[in-house]
Amino acid sequence: MLPDLDLRLVRYFTVVAEQLNFARAAEELHVAQPSLSRQIQRLENTLGVRLLERTTQGSRLTAAGAAFLPKAQQLLHGAQQAVQTALAAAPARTITIGYVDDLVITPAVRNLRQRYPDAHVRTRHLGSQDASMLLERQVDVLVTRTPLPIPAGDLEVTVLYSEPRVLLVPATHRLAGKETVTADDIAAEPLVGCTGMGVEWTTFWRLEPRSDSEPAPVGPTLAETYEDKLEAIIDGTAIAIVPAGDRRYTLRPGLVTVALDGIEPCQIVVATRTADTNPLVTEFVRSAKDLLVGHITSVTAPPARSA
C-alpha cells in the first residue's frame, strides 16, 4: 500500500532540492533550519528512501531524490490547480441590497459592480414595514430612514446624512401656502394612521410625545399602503408628516408640503447585521458613504407598499 503524502512536506523537499542548501531553503520557507531538517527526515521515513545527502559544500540529491523531484513538482502544481478549479466552481460571491420607499441607491450599486465584476450584486425594493427582512437574512444590507422599524440591537447602523421632515396637506388646507409651521400649529390636526409599524417609528412620525402629553389625533382612515395615505390626505380627513426628499406625492395633483420648524430631522442610514463576514457588505457600506451622502434622491415611481 502506497504511503499518504503530506503536501507540506513535499513542498519543503522541493525548495531544499531547488536550493541544495538547507539554510537558504529554511529562510525561503520561513522556518527554523533544524525544524526543516526534521520535516525532510519525516518525508524520507514516509517514503522509505533517502532523498538528500549533506556534503561539505551543501546538499545533493540522491538517485531517489532526483527521480522524485519532478513528480513532486507536478504533484504540487496539480494540487494548486485542484484548489483553483474548486474555487472557480463555487457559487459567486453574492449580496442582496435592500432599499425602501423612494430611496435611490444606483451610484453605490454601480460602483460595487464595477469593482467586483465577478460578484452577484442584487437589489430588492422594499416598503418600510419590510425592514425585518434584514434580520431574516433575506437582504444583507438595508438603506432606509430612521427610526428603524425593527430592533437595532443586532445591527450596525451607518448614518449617511440627515433629511428634514415636512407637513403634507391638501392644497386647500388652511396651512397650505405657509412658509413654516410648528408642532403646536398642527396639534389638533388628525394624522393618517399607519399599520404594521413599531412604536418608535409611529411616535416619531406623529411627533410624539407632545407638549400636552396627549397622543396625536388620528384620522378615520387606517393606511396600509402609501396610496392609502395619499387618499386620506386628498380627502381632507387627515394630514401626514413625511420626509422632505420623498417626492412621490407629486404624482397626485392637489397635494403640497409645508416646512416644519423646530422638528428633529430623520436620517438616511445603511443598516447591516452585526459581525457579518460577507466582504461585499463592508464594500457596499464604503460605496454608500462615498457616493450616496447627500445624493440619494426621490423618484416619481409607483408607490411603495408601506404607509
DAWO-V165671 format. One record per backbone hydrogen bond with DSSP energy under -0.5 kcal/mol. CO is the residue of the C=O (numbers start at 1). NH is the residue of the N-H. E is the energy in kcal/mol with one decimal. If there is no record, write none. Layout:
CO;NH;E / CO;NH;E
//
This chain:
5;7;-0.7 / 6;9;-0.6 / 6;10;-2.0 / 7;11;-2.4 / 8;12;-2.1 / 9;13;-2.3 / 10;14;-2.2 / 11;15;-2.0 / 12;16;-2.2 / 13;17;-2.9 / 14;18;-2.0 / 15;19;-2.3 / 16;20;-3.5 / 16;21;-0.5 / 20;59;-1.5 / 21;25;-2.3 / 22;26;-2.7 / 23;27;-1.9 / 24;28;-2.2 / 25;29;-2.3 / 26;30;-0.8 / 26;31;-2.1 / 32;36;-2.4 / 33;37;-2.3 / 34;38;-1.9 / 35;39;-2.2 / 36;40;-2.3 / 37;41;-1.9 / 38;42;-2.1 / 39;43;-2.0 / 40;44;-2.4 / 41;45;-2.5 / 42;46;-2.2 / 43;47;-2.5 / 44;48;-2.5 / 44;49;-1.1 / 51;62;-2.2 / 53;60;-2.6 / 55;58;-1.0 / 58;55;-3.8 / 60;53;-2.9 / 62;66;-2.8 / 63;67;-1.9 / 64;68;-2.2 / 65;69;-2.2 / 66;70;-0.7 / 67;71;-0.6 / 68;72;-2.6 / 69;73;-2.4 / 70;74;-2.1 / 71;75;-2.4 / 72;76;-2.2 / 73;77;-2.3 / 74;78;-2.8 / 75;79;-2.1 / 76;80;-2.2 / 77;81;-2.3 / 78;82;-2.2 / 79;83;-2.1 / 80;84;-2.3 / 81;85;-2.5 / 82;86;-2.2 / 83;87;-2.4 / 84;88;-2.2 / 85;89;-1.6 / 86;90;-0.9 / 93;120;-3.8 / 95;97;-0.5 / 95;122;-3.1 / 96;98;-0.6 / 96;140;-3.0 / 96;141;-1.3 / 97;124;-2.5 / 98;143;-2.6 / 99;126;-2.9 / 100;103;-2.1 / 105;108;-0.6 / 105;109;-2.0 / 106;110;-3.0 / 107;111;-1.9 / 108;112;-2.1 / 109;113;-2.3 / 110;114;-2.1 / 111;115;-2.1 / 112;116;-1.9 / 116;119;-1.6 / 119;121;-0.9 / 120;95;-2.1 / 120;122;-0.7 / 122;97;-2.9 / 124;99;-1.8 / 126;101;-1.9 / 127;130;-2.2 / 128;131;-1.4 / 130;133;-2.2 / 131;134;-2.0 / 132;136;-1.9 / 133;138;-2.6 / 133;139;-1.3 / 134;137;-1.2 / 140;273;-0.6 / 141;98;-3.2 / 142;144;-0.6 / 142;271;-3.2 / 143;100;-1.7 / 144;269;-2.8 / 152;155;-1.5 / 154;274;-2.6 / 155;157;-0.5 / 156;158;-0.5 / 156;272;-2.4 / 157;159;-0.6 / 158;270;-2.5 / 161;268;-3.0 / 163;266;-2.4 / 164;244;-2.9 / 165;260;-0.8 / 166;242;-2.6 / 167;169;-0.5 / 167;258;-2.1 / 168;240;-1.6 / 169;256;-2.7 / 170;173;-1.8 / 173;176;-1.2 / 175;178;-2.0 / 179;259;-0.7 / 181;261;-3.2 / 182;186;-0.8 / 183;186;-0.6 / 184;187;-1.1 / 186;189;-1.3 / 190;239;-2.3 / 191;219;-2.7 / 193;223;-3.4 / 198;202;-2.5 / 199;203;-2.9 / 200;204;-1.7 / 201;205;-1.9 / 202;206;-1.0 / 203;208;-2.9 / 204;207;-1.0 / 210;213;-2.0 / 217;191;-2.7 / 221;193;-1.3 / 221;223;-0.7 / 223;195;-1.8 / 225;229;-1.7 / 226;230;-2.2 / 227;231;-2.5 / 228;232;-2.1 / 229;233;-1.9 / 230;234;-2.8 / 231;235;-2.2 / 232;237;-1.7 / 232;238;-0.9 / 233;236;-1.2 / 239;192;-2.0 / 240;168;-3.1 / 240;242;-0.5 / 242;166;-3.0 / 243;246;-1.2 / 245;247;-1.0 / 247;250;-1.8 / 248;251;-1.8 / 249;252;-2.2 / 251;253;-0.6 / 252;255;-0.8 / 254;171;-2.7 / 256;169;-2.5 / 258;167;-3.0 / 259;181;-2.0 / 260;263;-0.5 / 266;163;-3.0 / 267;146;-2.0 / 267;269;-0.5 / 268;160;-3.2 / 268;161;-1.2 / 269;144;-2.0 / 269;271;-0.5 / 270;158;-2.7 / 271;142;-2.2 / 272;156;-3.1 / 273;276;-1.5 / 277;279;-0.6 / 278;281;-1.3 / 278;282;-1.0 / 279;283;-2.0 / 280;284;-2.3 / 281;285;-2.2 / 282;286;-1.9 / 283;287;-2.2 / 284;288;-3.0 / 285;289;-2.4 / 286;290;-1.8 / 287;291;-2.8 / 288;292;-2.4 / 288;293;-0.6 / 292;295;-2.1 / 292;296;-1.2 / 297;104;-0.6 / 299;301;-1.3 / 304;226;-1.0
//
